[in-house]
Amino acid sequence: MAYYEHLGGNKYRLITRDPSVIGRRRRVSKTVIVPPDIMRSKRRTENWLIIEAAKFEEAVENGEFVKIEGMTFEQFVPQWRKGYALENLGGNTRGHYMSVIKTHLMPEFGKVRLDQIKTLHLVTFFAGLKRKDGKPMATNTKLNVYKAAKSIFDRAHDWKMIATNPMDGVQRPRADRQEKKEIRAQKKNFTTEEAVAVMKAMDTLPAQWRMYFMGAMISGLRRGEMLAIEWKDVDFEKGAIYVESQITLTEEGKKKEGELKTEESEGWIAMPSWYMDELKRYELHWKKEKMRCIDWKGKDKEYLFHSGEGEMYFPSTPTATWRKFLKRNNIPHVKLHGLRHTAGMLLRESGADMKTIQERLRHTKLSTTMDIYTHESEEISRAAANKLEALNPKTS
């Protein structure tokens, strides 16, 4: 049972036992200040303390009380997850964060008190991050660790658990010159000429994957958005597809239908008439396949692209299928997400303005579109170079 001790003046300490502790039961306490008007009466003070002690005991028993003083990093992470991550991060992102927290942050900071973790500790930690084999860690992996750490310490500071945020002086990980060179060397999208050739090669694919990859290339939809499209989202008269959800992962790695990345992502995507004609023929094929299915597991869902029995695909399935397709046809490797970039570059090469590309790809900010597509594509760069051929002094 909870009780209280007088600390002097109008300060009291409420004390009870923590039932969550295994073995020796540990006492927990909380300091309270009795309001001045109640302190004038001994009887009212006692009644107030009895009520507060009972409320404190109930909070401890329900796991709602968190002792802030001396809280370690590993003790705070569950509070961060409950108070912030569950409400503000998607399941897939949350899963990535929890993974890097367990793998990288806990071994270094788990037992350390939050208020004792300083900027220098974090700077040194990030500088020393390496892979298990001792080789340099990829900047993207470092960035994931940085984002997770920043989210945790930002919340700790916002919630007044630490006076200053030690992440304020930690530089965001950046690729070095060699890594930047390697990144630039990676092919990020197809040119118009290449896109035509790739689409022809798609004739070798099963109907659903041909429609999936062609649709991704001309619409700019993300992989999970394509997977979540149902026939109710297709309007053949309008010649458009409505996007309102995506297939993603839970924190535990299970597939689910969830909200889109941003509010701006929802809406109609106009498609070329030739694609809609093919989609109409695919619908007939799709319906025949469903009729042949003995055990339809999709219930009332009618995903255009499914496992064969109506169930949604894992987001990794189209990625693996795309990789095999490229290898089988000796096509230069472009990531599946590169089809989204290809959609943007096809518009760029056709002369579309940035606002049109932004609306097509449903970027929240025009600056995002500008950052990605203001650089010249290979075709635009070659066209510009061709105009300079006339300046050749040997031919003029």
C-alpha positions in Angstrom: 0.0 0.0 0.0 1.2 3.5 -0.8 2.2 5.9 1.9 3.8 9.3 2.2 6.7 11.1 4.0 7.0 14.7 4.9 10.1 16.4 3.4 9.5 19.8 4.9 7.3 22.7 4.1 4.6 21.7 1.6 6.7 18.9 0.0 5.9 15.3 0.5 7.2 12.0 -1.0 4.7 9.4 -2.2 6.1 5.9 -1.9 4.9 2.5 -3.2 6.2 -0.7 -4.5 6.7 -1.6 -8.2 4.9 -4.9 -9.0 6.7 -5.2 -12.3 10.0 -6.0 -10.6 10.8 -9.7 -10.4 12.3 -10.9 -7.2 13.0 -8.3 -4.6 10.3 -5.7 -4.8 11.6 -2.2 -5.5 10.2 0.9 -4.0 9.4 3.8 -6.3 8.7 7.4 -5.2 7.3 10.6 -6.4 7.7 14.1 -4.9 4.5 16.2 -4.7 3.8 19.7 -3.5 0.6 20.3 -1.6 -1.4 23.4 -2.8 -1.1 26.3 -0.3 -4.8 26.6 0.2 -5.0 22.9 1.2 -2.0 23.2 3.5 -3.9 25.6 5.8 -5.9 22.6 7.1 -4.3 19.5 8.5 -7.3 17.3 7.7 -7.6 18.5 4.1 -3.8 18.0 3.7 -4.1 14.4 4.9 -7.1 13.7 2.7 -5.3 15.2 -0.3 -2.2 13.1 0.3 -4.2 9.9 0.8 -5.9 10.5 -2.6 -2.7 11.3 -4.4 -1.0 8.3 -2.9 -3.8 6.0 -4.1 -3.6 7.6 -7.6 0.2 7.1 -7.6 -0.1 3.5 -6.5 -2.7 2.8 -9.3 -0.4 4.4 -11.9 2.5 2.3 -10.8 0.5 -0.9 -10.9 -0.9 -0.1 -14.4 2.6 0.7 -15.7 1.7 4.3 -16.3 4.3 5.8 -14.0 7.7 6.4 -15.4 10.6 7.5 -13.1 12.4 10.2 -15.0 15.3 10.8 -12.6 18.3 8.6 -13.6 16.4 7.1 -16.6 18.8 5.2 -19.0 18.7 5.2 -22.7 17.2 1.6 -22.8 14.5 2.6 -20.3 13.5 5.6 -22.4 13.2 3.8 -25.8 9.9 2.1 -24.8 8.5 5.5 -23.8 9.6 7.0 -27.1 8.0 4.1 -29.0 4.7 4.4 -27.1 4.6 8.2 -27.0 5.9 9.1 -30.5 6.8 6.2 -32.8 3.5 4.4 -32.7 1.6 7.6 -33.7 4.0 9.2 -36.1 6.0 6.5 -37.9 4.7 3.9 -40.3 5.1 0.3 -39.3 7.9 -0.3 -41.8 9.9 2.7 -40.7 9.3 1.8 -37.1 10.7 -1.6 -37.8 13.8 -0.2 -39.4 14.3 2.2 -36.4 13.9 -0.5 -33.8 16.3 -2.7 -35.7 19.1 -0.1 -35.8 18.4 0.8 -32.2 18.8 -2.8 -31.1 21.9 -3.4 -33.3 23.8 -0.2 -33.0 22.5 2.2 -30.3 21.7 -0.2 -27.4 25.1 -1.8 -27.2 26.7 1.7 -27.0 24.2 3.7 -24.9 21.7 1.3 -23.4 22.9 1.4 -19.8 23.9 5.1 -19.9 21.7 7.7 -18.3 20.0 10.0 -20.9 21.3 13.2 -19.2 24.9 11.8 -19.3 25.0 11.2 -23.0 26.8 14.2 -24.5 27.4 15.5 -28.1 31.0 14.3 -28.0 29.9 10.8 -27.2 27.6 10.7 -30.2 30.1 12.3 -32.6 32.7 9.7 -31.6 30.1 6.9 -31.9 29.1 7.9 -35.5 32.8 8.4 -36.5 33.5 4.8 -35.4 30.5 3.1 -37.0 31.7 0.1 -39.2 30.2 -3.0 -40.6 30.6 -6.3 -38.8 33.5 -7.2 -41.1 35.3 -4.0 -40.1 34.7 -2.4 -43.5 33.3 1.2 -43.7 29.6 1.4 -43.2 27.5 2.7 -46.1 26.3 6.2 -45.6 22.7 5.2 -46.1 23.0 2.8 -43.2 24.7 5.4 -41.0 21.9 7.8 -41.9 19.3 5.3 -40.7 21.1 5.1 -37.3 21.4 8.9 -37.2 17.7 9.4 -37.9 16.7 6.9 -35.2 19.0 8.5 -32.6 17.8 12.0 -33.5 14.2 11.0 -33.2 14.8 9.6 -29.7 16.9 12.5 -28.4 14.6 15.1 -30.0 11.6 13.6 -28.1 13.6 13.4 -24.8 14.4 17.1 -25.2 10.9 18.1 -26.2 9.5 16.2 -23.1 11.9 18.0 -20.8 13.8 14.9 -19.9 17.2 16.4 -20.9 18.1 20.1 -20.7 20.0 20.1 -24.0 19.8 17.9 -27.1 23.2 16.2 -27.7 22.2 15.6 -31.3 22.3 19.3 -32.1 26.0 19.2 -32.7 26.1 15.9 -34.6 26.6 16.3 -38.3 24.2 14.4 -40.6 26.2 11.5 -42.3 27.3 12.4 -45.8 28.9 10.3 -48.5 32.6 10.8 -49.1 34.0 11.6 -52.5 34.5 8.0 -53.5 31.0 7.0 -52.4 29.5 9.9 -54.3 31.4 8.9 -57.4 30.0 5.3 -57.0 26.5 6.6 -56.5 26.7 8.9 -59.5 27.9 5.9 -61.6 24.8 3.9 -60.7 22.1 4.0 -63.4 19.0 5.7 -61.8 16.5 5.6 -64.7 16.0 4.7 -68.4 16.1 7.2 -71.3 13.1 7.4 -73.6 14.8 5.1 -76.1 15.8 2.6 -73.4 12.3 2.7 -71.9 10.8 1.7 -75.3 13.2 -1.3 -75.5 12.5 -2.3 -71.9 8.7 -2.2 -72.5 9.1 -4.5 -75.6 11.1 -6.9 -73.5 8.2 -7.0 -71.0 6.2 -9.0 -73.5 8.1 -12.1 -72.2 6.5 -11.5 -68.7 3.3 -13.0 -67.4 0.3 -10.6 -67.9 0.2 -9.3 -64.4 3.8 -8.4 -64.2 3.8 -6.8 -67.6 1.0 -4.6 -66.6 2.5 -3.9 -63.2 5.9 -2.7 -64.5 4.6 -0.8 -67.5 2.1 0.9 -65.2 4.9 1.9 -62.8 7.0 3.2 -65.6 4.4 5.5 -67.1 2.5 6.5 -63.9 5.4 7.0 -61.4 3.5 5.1 -58.8 5.6 3.6 -55.9 5.8 -0.1 -55.7 3.4 -0.4 -52.7 0.9 1.9 -54.4 0.8 -0.2 -57.5 0.2 -3.3 -55.3 -2.7 -1.8 -53.5 -4.8 -0.9 -56.7 -8.1 -2.6 -56.9 -10.5 -2.8 -59.8 -12.8 -0.3 -58.1 -9.9 2.2 -58.4 -9.8 1.9 -62.2 -12.0 4.2 -64.3 -11.9 3.2 -67.9 -14.1 6.1 -69.0 -11.9 8.6 -67.3 -8.8 6.8 -68.4 -7.3 7.0 -64.9 -6.5 5.1 -61.7 -7.2 6.3 -58.2 -4.5 6.0 -55.6 -5.6 5.9 -52.0 -3.5 3.3 -50.2 -0.3 1.2 -50.3 0.9 -2.2 -49.4 3.5 -1.9 -46.7 4.9 -3.8 -43.7 4.1 -3.7 -40.0 6.8 -3.3 -37.4 6.9 -7.1 -37.2 7.5 -7.5 -40.9 4.0 -8.6 -41.9 2.3 -7.2 -45.0 -0.7 -4.9 -44.7 -2.7 -2.3 -46.5 -1.9 1.1 -45.1 -2.1 4.8 -45.7 -0.1 6.6 -48.4 3.2 8.2 -47.7 1.7 11.7 -47.8 -1.8 13.3 -48.2 -0.7 14.7 -51.6 -0.1 11.1 -52.8 -3.9 10.4 -53.0 -5.7 11.2 -56.2 -6.4 10.3 -59.8 -3.5 9.4 -62.1 -4.3 9.8 -65.8 -3.0 7.0 -67.9 -2.4 6.7 -71.7 -5.3 5.2 -73.7 -3.2 2.3 -75.0 -2.4 1.3 -71.4 -6.0 1.4 -70.4 -6.9 -0.7 -73.4 -4.4 -3.3 -72.3 -5.7 -3.1 -68.8 -9.2 -3.8 -70.0 -8.0 -7.0 -71.7 -6.1 -7.9 -68.6 -9.3 -7.5 -66.6 -10.9 -10.2 -68.6 -7.9 -12.4 -68.1 -8.0 -11.6 -64.3 -11.7 -12.5 -64.0 -11.2 -15.8 -65.7 -8.3 -16.6 -63.4 -10.5 -15.8 -60.4 -13.2 -18.1 -61.6 -10.7 -20.9 -61.9 -9.4 -20.3 -58.4 -10.7 -23.0 -56.0 -9.8 -21.2 -52.8 -10.0 -17.4 -53.1 -8.3 -15.9 -50.1 -8.7 -12.2 -51.1 -12.2 -12.1 -49.5 -13.8 -8.9 -50.8 -10.5 -7.5 -52.1 -9.8 -7.4 -55.8 -6.2 -6.4 -56.2 -5.1 -6.1 -59.8 -1.8 -7.8 -58.8 -2.0 -10.6 -56.3 -0.5 -14.0 -55.4 -2.9 -16.1 -57.5 -5.5 -16.5 -54.8 -6.4 -12.9 -54.2 -3.9 -12.2 -51.4 -1.8 -9.0 -51.4 1.9 -9.4 -52.4 4.8 -8.6 -50.1 6.4 -5.3 -51.2 9.6 -7.2 -51.8 8.0 -9.5 -54.4 7.9 -7.1 -57.4 11.4 -6.0 -56.5 12.7 -9.6 -56.7 10.7 -10.2 -59.9 12.1 -7.0 -61.5 15.7 -7.9 -60.7 15.3 -11.4 -62.3 13.6 -9.8 -65.4 16.5 -7.4 -65.9 19.1 -10.2 -65.6 17.3 -12.6 -67.8 17.1 -10.0 -70.6 20.6 -8.5 -70.1 19.1 -5.0 -69.4 21.3 -2.6 -67.4 20.3 -2.6 -63.8 17.9 0.1 -62.6 16.3 -0.3 -59.3 12.5 -0.8 -59.3 12.1 2.6 -57.7 14.0 3.8 -60.8 10.8 3.3 -62.8 9.4 6.2 -60.8 12.4 8.3 -61.7 12.0 7.1 -65.3 8.5 8.4 -65.4 9.7 11.8 -64.2 12.6 11.9 -66.7 10.3 10.9 -69.6 8.2 13.9 -68.8 11.3 16.0 -68.5 12.7 14.9 -71.8 9.3 15.6 -73.5 9.5 19.2 -72.3 7.1 19.1 -69.3 7.5 21.9 -66.8 8.5 21.1 -63.1 5.0 21.8 -61.8 3.5 19.2 -64.1 6.1 16.6 -63.0 5.5 17.5 -59.4 1.7 16.9 -59.8 2.3 13.7 -61.7 4.7 12.2 -59.1 2.7 13.8 -56.3 5.6 15.4 -54.5 4.6 17.4 -51.5 7.0 20.2 -52.4 8.1 21.6 -55.8 11.6 21.8 -54.4 11.7 18.0 -54.1 10.9 17.8 -57.8 13.5 20.5 -58.6 16.2 18.7 -56.7 15.7 15.5 -58.6 14.9 16.6 -62.1 16.7 19.9 -62.7 19.8 18.0 -63.6 20.0 17.3 -67.3 19.1 13.8 -68.5 21.4 12.0 -71.0 19.1 12.9 -73.9 18.8 16.6 -73.0 22.5 16.8 -72.4 23.3 15.2 -75.8 20.9 17.5 -77.6 22.6 20.5 -76.1 26.0 19.1 -77.1 24.8 18.5 -80.7 23.9 22.1 -81.0 27.6 22.9 -80.4 28.9 20.7 -83.2 28.6 23.7 -85.6 31.4 25.4 -83.7 34.0 22.8 -84.7 36.7 25.0 -86.3 37.8 22.1 -88.5 34.5 21.9 -90.3 33.4 25.6 -90.3 
